[in-house]
């Protein structure tokens, strides 16, 4: 009876080990897909978040600009308007294109900085996940060794 139970236990342990190995192989294959999906999902959520914060910042800038224009004295406003009318249309066009280029460069630099930050975050999270999975694998191996020792120890007692 003990022999039958022991063999049944051994078969169950062997089946569990095989199942565990199959799962780890499948998880390793799908791990890359899952990580890629997580990166894409994270990038999408970050870009949505940054658009919201960008809109809020632009709205704050508009309000500040409106307040500063309101506080501007009549004399300085007239001087600024006279200065603008002194420019010929070609100069105004150059001024406008320069402003547009500077705004475009600023947006490009900001997006690049956000992308680099997101990329660094994804790399850091991926490394943390790798370390977690590695430690889980080590724990599983350690538990398997302990289980084997217990089985050897208990089978040694049964033989006496």
Backbone as a chain_set.jsonl record, in Angstrom:
{"seq": "XXXXXXXXXXXXXXXXXXXXXXXXXXXXXXXXXXXXXXXXXXXXXXXXXXXXXXXXXXXXXXXXXXXXXXXXXXXXXXXXXXXXXXXXXXXXXXXXXXXXXXXXXXXXXXXXXXXXXXXXXXXXXXXXXXXXXXXXXXXXXXXXXXXXXXXXXXXXXXXX", "coords": {"N": [[0.814, -1.187, 0.0], [1.917, 1.273, 0.859], [3.91, 1.519, -1.059], [2.449, 1.795, -3.416], [1.123, 4.211, -2.897], [3.335, 5.877, -2.693], [4.404, 5.711, -5.294], [2.278, 6.76, -6.738], [2.271, 9.306, -5.679], [4.793, 10.132, -6.586], [4.35, 10.091, -9.355], [2.402, 12.076, -9.535], [3.91, 14.277, -8.669], [5.82, 14.327, -10.699], [4.163, 14.858, -12.893], [3.248, 17.4, -12.137], [5.65, 18.791, -12.19], [6.298, 18.599, -14.922], [4.134, 20.019, -15.991], [4.625, 22.488, -14.85], [7.06, 23.116, -16.113], [6.181, 23.249, -18.785], [4.439, 25.426, -18.588], [6.261, 27.452, -17.888], [7.832, 27.519, -20.204], [5.905, 28.302, -22.103], [5.208, 30.73, -20.961], [7.61, 32.087, -21.192], [7.816, 32.33, -23.966], [5.533, 33.833, -24.532], [6.074, 35.963, -22.98], [7.718, 37.935, -24.14], [5.944, 38.926, -26.04], [3.942, 39.844, -24.341], [5.363, 41.795, -22.9], [5.948, 43.597, -24.962], [3.357, 44.357, -25.673], [2.636, 45.573, -23.23], [4.45, 47.71, -23.248], [3.496, 49.193, -25.441], [0.906, 49.779, -24.586], [1.493, 51.267, -22.294], [2.875, 53.448, -23.437], [0.811, 54.588, -24.923], [-1.0, 55.343, -22.886], [0.597, 57.158, -21.491], [1.035, 59.112, -23.468], [-1.554, 60.092, -23.804], [-1.976, 61.113, -21.277], [0.024, 63.085, -21.211], [-0.885, 64.797, -23.206], [-3.179, 65.84, -22.028], [-2.039, 67.203, -19.81], [-0.465, 68.965, -21.234], [-2.379, 70.5, -22.584], [-3.548, 71.731, -20.375], [-1.392, 73.236, -19.428], [-0.991, 74.958, -21.639], [-3.398, 76.365, -21.564], [-3.116, 77.659, -19.077], [-0.91, 79.287, -19.732], [-2.104, 80.942, -21.679], [-3.932, 82.341, -20.094], [-2.175, 83.687, -18.313], [-0.827, 85.289, -20.174], [-2.932, 86.878, -21.134], [-3.584, 88.262, -18.787], [-1.175, 89.675, -18.336], [-1.153, 91.332, -20.596], [-3.399, 92.846, -20.067], [-2.599, 94.23, -17.837], [-0.668, 95.802, -18.886], [0.518, 99.038, -19.592], [-1.167, 101.841, -21.192], [0.555, 103.489, -22.677], [2.85, 101.898, -23.179], [1.621, 99.925, -24.658], [0.781, 101.348, -26.908], [3.288, 102.082, -27.907], [4.315, 99.566, -28.542], [2.511, 98.766, -30.542], [3.023, 100.766, -32.474], [5.654, 100.162, -33.052], [5.3, 97.671, -34.232], [3.907, 98.398, -36.54], [5.822, 99.779, -37.935], [7.441, 97.888, -39.081], [7.844, 96.431, -42.266], [5.622, 94.487, -44.433], [7.058, 92.21, -45.287], [9.044, 91.856, -43.346], [7.418, 91.39, -41.147], [6.346, 88.974, -41.963], [8.653, 87.346, -41.958], [9.19, 87.496, -39.237], [6.899, 86.219, -38.208], [7.198, 83.626, -39.349], [9.556, 82.862, -38.137], [8.755, 82.801, -35.462], [6.873, 80.739, -35.644], [8.554, 78.627, -36.368], [10.2, 78.498, -34.097], [8.274, 77.793, -32.176], [7.487, 75.325, -33.202], [9.928, 73.933, -32.995], [10.198, 73.962, -30.228], [7.975, 72.398, -29.433], [8.702, 69.994, -30.673], [11.093, 69.373, -29.31], [10.072, 69.082, -26.728], [8.307, 66.884, -27.051], [10.168, 64.945, -27.793], [11.679, 64.783, -25.459], [9.682, 63.859, -23.686], [9.179, 61.376, -24.888], [11.679, 60.118, -24.553], [11.743, 60.004, -21.772], [9.545, 58.339, -21.308], [10.442, 56.052, -22.605], [12.686, 55.4, -21.035], [11.355, 54.848, -18.666], [9.837, 52.599, -19.408], [11.905, 50.798, -19.937], [13.015, 50.6, -17.372], [10.859, 49.497, -15.92], [10.556, 47.106, -17.31], [12.992, 45.876, -16.711], [12.639, 45.566, -13.954], [10.503, 43.763, -13.939], [11.756, 41.589, -15.177], [13.672, 40.95, -13.21], [11.929, 40.225, -11.148], [10.604, 37.958, -12.258], [12.818, 36.314, -12.543], [13.562, 35.956, -9.859], [11.297, 34.633, -8.967], [11.536, 32.255, -10.415], [13.848, 31.245, -9.23], [12.879, 30.823, -6.657], [10.988, 28.829, -7.14], [12.663, 26.761, -8.022], [14.128, 26.363, -5.681], [12.114, 25.53, -3.916], [11.412, 23.142, -5.188], [13.752, 21.663, -4.809], [13.733, 21.453, -2.03], [11.389, 19.985, -1.709], [12.147, 17.607, -2.982], [14.165, 16.774, -1.235], [12.642, 16.351, 1.046], [10.994, 14.308, 0.154], [12.885, 12.333, -0.324], [13.816, 12.018, 2.246], [11.474, 11.211, 3.588], [10.903, 8.878, 2.168], [13.076, 7.394, 2.859], [12.563, 6.912, 5.545], [10.308, 5.303, 5.348], [11.279, 2.957, 4.265], [12.671, 1.718, 6.281]], "CA": [[0.0, 0.0, 0.0], [2.83, 2.412, 0.895], [4.615, 1.586, -2.341], [1.481, 2.323, -4.39], [0.95, 5.629, -2.577], [4.573, 6.578, -3.017], [4.499, 5.804, -6.758], [1.241, 7.711, -7.159], [2.806, 10.62, -5.309], [5.887, 10.44, -7.515], [3.746, 10.419, -10.662], [1.782, 13.395, -9.4], [4.988, 15.261, -8.629], [6.386, 14.378, -12.043], [3.182, 15.571, -13.725], [3.289, 18.813, -11.736], [6.907, 19.347, -12.694], [6.147, 18.753, -16.381], [3.195, 21.112, -16.206], [5.337, 23.716, -14.502], [8.011, 23.39, -17.193], [5.408, 23.69, -19.952], [3.974, 26.792, -18.324], [7.386, 28.389, -17.954], [8.195, 27.666, -21.615], [4.871, 29.125, -22.732], [5.291, 32.091, -20.44], [8.814, 32.7, -21.761], [7.5, 32.703, -25.344], [4.546, 34.91, -24.549], [6.611, 37.056, -22.175], [8.149, 38.996, -25.049], [4.729, 39.529, -26.599], [3.282, 40.567, -23.263], [6.148, 42.99, -22.615], [5.738, 44.526, -26.075], [2.005, 44.891, -25.497], [2.684, 46.483, -22.087], [5.139, 48.933, -23.682], [2.584, 49.949, -26.303], [-0.184, 50.274, -23.746], [2.041, 52.31, -21.438], [3.131, 54.619, -24.278], [-0.476, 55.207, -25.255], [-1.55, 56.015, -21.705], [1.445, 58.314, -21.201], [0.812, 60.173, -24.449], [-2.838, 60.707, -23.472], [-1.769, 61.897, -20.068], [0.826, 64.261, -21.517], [-1.728, 65.715, -23.966], [-4.023, 66.537, -21.053], [-1.224, 68.156, -19.058], [-0.036, 69.989, -22.194], [-3.528, 71.39, -22.77], [-3.689, 72.517, -19.148], [-0.293, 74.196, -19.409], [-1.275, 75.977, -22.652], [-4.487, 77.203, -21.048], [-2.508, 78.515, -18.052], [-0.11, 80.297, -20.436], [-3.033, 81.902, -22.296], [-4.472, 83.191, -19.026], [-1.086, 84.568, -17.882], [-0.581, 86.259, -21.244], [-4.053, 87.824, -21.131], [-3.438, 89.107, -17.602], [-0.053, 90.603, -18.533], [-1.59, 92.33, -21.584], [-4.356, 93.725, -19.407], [-1.852, 95.086, -16.921], [0.248, 96.642, -19.653], [0.026, 100.425, -19.646], [-1.582, 102.32, -22.517], [1.726, 104.015, -23.392], [3.686, 100.807, -23.691], [0.835, 99.246, -25.683], [0.877, 102.177, -28.119], [4.656, 101.942, -28.426], [4.439, 98.24, -29.157], [1.754, 98.788, -31.79], [3.779, 101.591, -33.431], [6.832, 99.385, -33.443], [4.85, 96.621, -35.143], [3.51, 98.98, -37.828], [7.026, 100.238, -38.629], [7.914, 96.769, -39.898], [7.115, 96.223, -43.523], [4.979, 93.159, -44.438], [8.049, 91.133, -45.44], [9.665, 91.668, -42.04], [6.418, 90.735, -40.301], [6.262, 87.585, -42.413], [9.837, 86.671, -41.416], [8.997, 87.404, -37.8], [5.895, 85.17, -37.976], [7.749, 82.301, -39.661], [10.541, 82.559, -37.092], [7.974, 82.412, -34.285], [6.31, 79.413, -35.901], [9.653, 77.662, -36.321], [10.583, 78.344, -32.69], [7.21, 77.038, -31.512], [7.59, 73.95, -33.69], [11.125, 73.351, -32.377], [9.913, 73.764, -28.808], [7.09, 71.235, -29.338], [9.481, 68.803, -31.037], [12.004, 69.084, -28.201], [9.264, 68.6, -25.607], [7.841, 65.523, -27.367], [11.323, 64.046, -27.744], [11.992, 64.602, -24.037], [8.652, 62.983, -23.136], [9.391, 60.035, -25.427], [12.845, 59.539, -23.887], [11.348, 59.686, -20.397], [8.677, 57.162, -21.372], [11.271, 54.91, -22.977], [13.468, 55.047, -19.854], [10.427, 54.232, -17.706], [9.513, 51.257, -19.911], [13.101, 49.973, -19.731], [13.145, 50.348, -15.939], [9.793, 48.569, -15.522], [10.881, 45.811, -17.914], [14.07, 45.284, -15.913], [12.058, 45.134, -12.683], [9.737, 42.541, -14.208], [12.72, 40.508, -15.414], [14.22, 40.542, -11.91], [10.862, 39.547, -10.416], [10.424, 36.62, -12.83], [14.015, 35.537, -12.228], [13.502, 35.551, -8.449], [10.241, 33.624, -8.866], [12.119, 31.008, -10.91], [14.757, 30.748, -8.198], [12.05, 30.314, -5.556], [10.402, 27.555, -7.586], [13.739, 25.765, -7.987], [14.44, 26.1, -4.278], [11.024, 24.714, -3.367], [11.509, 21.81, -5.786], [14.851, 20.978, -4.129], [13.272, 21.125, -0.675], [10.414, 18.909, -1.858], [12.901, 16.381, -3.272], [14.824, 16.357, -0.002], [11.599, 15.825, 1.936], [10.566, 13.023, -0.384], [13.967, 11.375, -0.056], [13.835, 11.799, 3.686], [10.3, 10.416, 3.973], [11.018, 7.542, 1.579], [14.086, 6.704, 3.66], [11.905, 6.463, 6.775], [9.357, 4.238, 5.011], [11.994, 1.722, 3.949], [13.113, 1.075, 7.515]], "C": [[0.864, 1.259, 0.0], [3.543, 2.603, -0.432], [3.706, 2.199, -3.396], [1.273, 3.82, -4.158], [2.178, 6.442, -2.966], [4.693, 6.767, -4.525], [3.46, 6.784, -7.306], [1.691, 9.137, -6.858], [3.914, 11.052, -6.264], [5.347, 10.821, -8.883], [3.1, 11.804, -10.625], [2.837, 14.502, -9.401], [5.619, 15.436, -10.004], [5.459, 15.137, -12.989], [3.176, 17.062, -13.408], [4.544, 19.492, -12.263], [6.829, 19.577, -14.192], [5.237, 19.931, -16.706], [3.86, 22.458, -15.918], [6.333, 24.099, -15.592], [7.299, 23.88, -18.444], [4.932, 25.124, -19.779], [5.114, 27.792, -18.432], [7.853, 28.582, -19.389], [7.194, 28.558, -22.334], [4.979, 30.562, -22.258], [6.521, 32.804, -20.979], [8.546, 33.168, -23.185], [6.538, 33.881, -25.378], [5.031, 36.13, -23.762], [7.016, 38.227, -23.052], [6.941, 39.703, -25.658], [4.018, 40.379, -25.55], [4.031, 41.859, -22.93], [5.962, 44.037, -23.709], [4.356, 45.169, -25.969], [1.973, 45.89, -24.341], [3.368, 47.791, -22.458], [4.209, 49.814, -24.511], [1.465, 50.573, -25.467], [0.3, 51.421, -22.856], [2.298, 53.587, -22.237], [1.837, 55.345, -24.605], [-1.043, 55.959, -24.054], [-0.727, 57.244, -21.345], [1.205, 59.443, -22.191], [-0.528, 60.849, -24.206], [-2.704, 61.603, -22.244], [-1.009, 63.172, -20.383], [0.03, 65.259, -22.348], [-2.621, 66.512, -23.023], [-3.219, 67.581, -20.291], [-0.734, 69.28, -19.966], [-1.163, 70.991, -22.412], [-3.711, 72.288, -21.55], [-2.612, 73.592, -19.086], [-0.531, 75.317, -20.423], [-2.387, 76.916, -22.19], [-3.962, 78.151, -19.972], [-1.674, 79.619, -18.688], [-0.994, 81.36, -21.076], [-3.578, 82.875, -21.246], [-3.406, 84.171, -18.549], [-0.824, 85.67, -18.906], [-1.688, 87.322, -21.265], [-3.95, 88.78, -19.948], [-2.31, 90.106, -17.799], [-0.406, 91.687, -19.544], [-2.556, 93.329, -20.948], [-3.636, 94.714, -18.502], [-0.912, 96.049, -17.644], [-0.334, 98.061, -19.755], [-0.324, 100.825, -21.075], [-0.39, 102.799, -23.331], [2.559, 102.889, -23.988], [2.952, 100.027, -24.776], [0.912, 100.023, -26.999], [2.265, 102.074, -28.737], [4.837, 100.605, -29.136], [3.709, 98.197, -30.491], [2.46, 99.618, -32.858], [4.988, 100.821, -33.949], [6.443, 98.3, -34.45], [4.467, 97.192, -36.505], [4.701, 99.506, -38.604], [7.579, 99.135, -39.522], [7.143, 96.731, -41.206], [6.532, 94.812, -43.531], [5.975, 92.007, -44.546], [8.704, 90.827, -44.094], [8.693, 90.968, -41.089], [6.283, 89.263, -40.661], [7.442, 86.775, -41.877], [9.694, 86.464, -39.908], [8.012, 86.276, -37.469], [6.462, 83.779, -38.242], [8.789, 81.891, -38.623], [9.822, 82.089, -35.827], [7.381, 81.013, -34.448], [7.382, 78.334, -35.806], [10.081, 77.414, -34.876], [9.539, 77.532, -31.919], [7.264, 75.566, -31.914], [8.788, 73.24, -33.061], [10.882, 73.048, -30.901], [9.023, 72.525, -28.614], [7.849, 69.943, -29.636], [10.403, 68.394, -29.885], [11.232, 68.5, -27.012], [8.792, 67.17, -25.853], [8.997, 64.53, -27.295], [11.703, 63.762, -26.294], [10.974, 63.668, -23.382], [8.849, 61.548, -23.609], [10.571, 59.364, -24.737], [12.505, 59.155, -22.453], [10.482, 58.434, -20.368], [9.498, 55.916, -21.668], [12.11, 54.444, -21.785], [12.583, 54.36, -18.816], [10.1, 52.799, -18.123], [10.69, 50.32, -19.678], [13.23, 49.611, -18.254], [12.099, 49.336, -15.474], [10.07, 47.176, -16.067], [11.979, 45.114, -17.114], [13.543, 44.796, -14.564], [11.267, 43.842, -12.859], [10.668, 41.356, -14.438], [13.295, 40.004, -14.095], [13.176, 39.776, -11.095], [10.684, 38.122, -10.929], [11.627, 35.722, -12.518], [13.965, 35.061, -10.773], [12.402, 34.512, -8.23], [10.77, 32.265, -9.335], [13.052, 30.393, -9.883], [13.972, 30.176, -7.016], [11.459, 28.959, -5.909], [11.45, 26.454, -7.54], [14.073, 25.378, -6.549], [13.365, 25.221, -3.638], [11.068, 23.293, -3.918], [12.62, 21.007, -5.102], [14.434, 20.559, -2.717], [12.289, 19.963, -0.728], [11.13, 17.585, -2.122], [13.589, 15.858, -2.015], [13.817, 15.74, 0.963], [11.144, 14.452, 1.468], [11.633, 11.956, -0.125], [13.992, 11.016, 1.427], [12.655, 10.918, 4.11], [10.362, 9.016, 3.365], [12.08, 6.726, 2.332], [13.496, 6.18, 4.956], [10.99, 5.281, 6.49], [10.07, 2.914, 4.749], [12.459, 1.0, 5.213], [11.946, 0.472, 8.162]], "O": [[0.6, 2.2, -0.749], [3.752, 3.734, -0.872], [4.148, 3.034, -4.185], [1.25, 4.603, -5.108], [2.07, 7.547, -3.498], [5.042, 7.853, -4.989], [3.743, 7.545, -8.231], [1.517, 10.047, -7.668], [3.96, 12.205, -6.694], [5.83, 11.768, -9.502], [3.235, 12.594, -11.559], [2.67, 15.532, -10.054], [5.915, 16.555, -10.423], [5.912, 15.956, -13.788], [3.106, 17.891, -14.314], [4.498, 20.632, -12.726], [7.243, 20.627, -14.684], [5.536, 20.738, -17.586], [3.677, 23.43, -16.65], [6.439, 25.27, -15.955], [7.757, 24.82, -19.094], [5.009, 25.934, -20.703], [4.945, 28.867, -19.008], [8.234, 29.691, -19.765], [7.576, 29.458, -23.082], [4.858, 31.498, -23.048], [6.478, 34.014, -21.202], [8.978, 34.249, -23.582], [6.712, 34.814, -26.162], [4.451, 37.21, -23.874], [6.698, 39.377, -22.749], [6.921, 40.928, -25.775], [3.555, 41.484, -25.832], [3.41, 42.897, -22.704], [5.833, 45.227, -23.419], [4.208, 46.377, -26.153], [1.349, 46.945, -24.457], [2.929, 48.862, -22.04], [4.142, 51.027, -24.31], [1.13, 51.746, -25.631], [-0.397, 52.421, -22.685], [1.98, 54.683, -21.776], [1.779, 56.574, -24.566], [-1.513, 57.088, -24.193], [-1.283, 58.264, -20.939], [1.173, 60.61, -21.8], [-0.639, 62.062, -24.38], [-3.253, 62.703, -22.193], [-1.358, 64.237, -19.874], [0.244, 66.464, -22.214], [-2.798, 67.718, -23.197], [-3.665, 68.718, -20.14], [-0.601, 70.421, -19.523], [-0.926, 72.199, -22.425], [-3.999, 73.477, -21.69], [-2.896, 74.735, -18.729], [-0.304, 76.488, -20.118], [-2.313, 78.125, -22.406], [-4.327, 79.327, -19.957], [-1.719, 80.764, -18.239], [-0.675, 82.548, -21.023], [-3.67, 84.079, -21.487], [-3.687, 85.359, -18.393], [-0.627, 86.831, -18.551], [-1.412, 88.514, -21.398], [-4.203, 89.976, -20.091], [-2.469, 91.279, -17.462], [-0.006, 92.84, -19.377], [-2.524, 94.519, -21.262], [-4.013, 95.883, -18.412], [-0.423, 97.008, -17.046], [-1.532, 98.24, -19.976], [0.156, 100.229, -22.039], [-0.319, 102.551, -24.534], [2.926, 102.929, -25.162], [3.577, 99.522, -25.709], [1.086, 99.436, -28.067], [2.398, 101.989, -29.958], [5.442, 100.536, -30.205], [4.228, 97.653, -31.466], [2.496, 99.223, -34.023], [5.292, 100.841, -35.141], [7.175, 98.044, -35.406], [4.681, 96.538, -37.525], [4.611, 99.668, -39.821], [8.121, 99.409, -40.593], [5.936, 96.971, -41.239], [6.923, 94.0, -42.692], [5.759, 90.944, -43.963], [8.894, 89.661, -43.746], [9.078, 90.079, -40.329], [6.127, 88.41, -39.788], [7.264, 85.655, -41.399], [10.029, 85.406, -39.375], [8.257, 85.477, -36.565], [6.237, 82.856, -37.459], [8.892, 80.716, -38.27], [10.223, 81.108, -35.2], [7.385, 80.21, -33.515], [7.155, 77.266, -35.24], [10.298, 76.272, -34.472], [9.891, 76.682, -31.101], [7.107, 74.676, -31.078], [8.682, 72.087, -32.642], [11.305, 72.011, -30.39], [9.284, 71.702, -27.736], [7.674, 68.932, -28.955], [10.483, 67.217, -29.531], [11.681, 67.547, -26.374], [8.87, 66.332, -24.955], [8.836, 63.415, -26.8], [12.013, 62.624, -25.943], [11.349, 62.785, -22.61], [8.705, 60.609, -22.826], [10.495, 58.191, -24.372], [12.927, 58.103, -21.972], [10.66, 57.57, -19.509], [9.287, 54.862, -21.07], [12.237, 53.244, -21.544], [13.008, 53.406, -18.165], [10.089, 51.894, -17.29], [10.5, 49.175, -19.267], [13.516, 48.463, -17.914], [12.417, 48.418, -14.718], [9.851, 46.18, -15.378], [11.907, 43.91, -16.868], [13.95, 43.738, -14.084], [11.35, 42.937, -12.029], [10.408, 40.253, -13.958], [13.399, 38.798, -13.874], [13.502, 38.793, -10.43], [10.621, 37.181, -10.138], [11.473, 34.528, -12.263], [14.283, 33.908, -10.483], [12.555, 33.612, -7.405], [10.482, 31.24, -8.716], [13.056, 29.178, -9.681], [14.363, 29.159, -6.443], [11.431, 28.05, -5.08], [11.174, 25.347, -7.078], [14.277, 24.203, -6.244], [13.677, 24.28, -2.908], [10.789, 22.34, -3.19], [12.457, 19.814, -4.843], [14.742, 19.455, -2.269], [12.344, 19.06, 0.107], [10.764, 16.557, -1.553], [13.6, 14.654, -1.758], [14.101, 14.735, 1.615], [10.933, 13.546, 2.274], [11.32, 10.825, 0.245], [14.167, 9.855, 1.799], [12.823, 9.989, 4.9], [9.913, 8.058, 3.994], [11.977, 5.502, 2.422], [13.887, 5.109, 5.422], [10.902, 4.357, 7.298], [9.499, 1.851, 4.996], [12.62, -0.22, 5.198], [12.074, -0.131, 9.227]]}, "num_chains": 1, "name": "protein.A"}
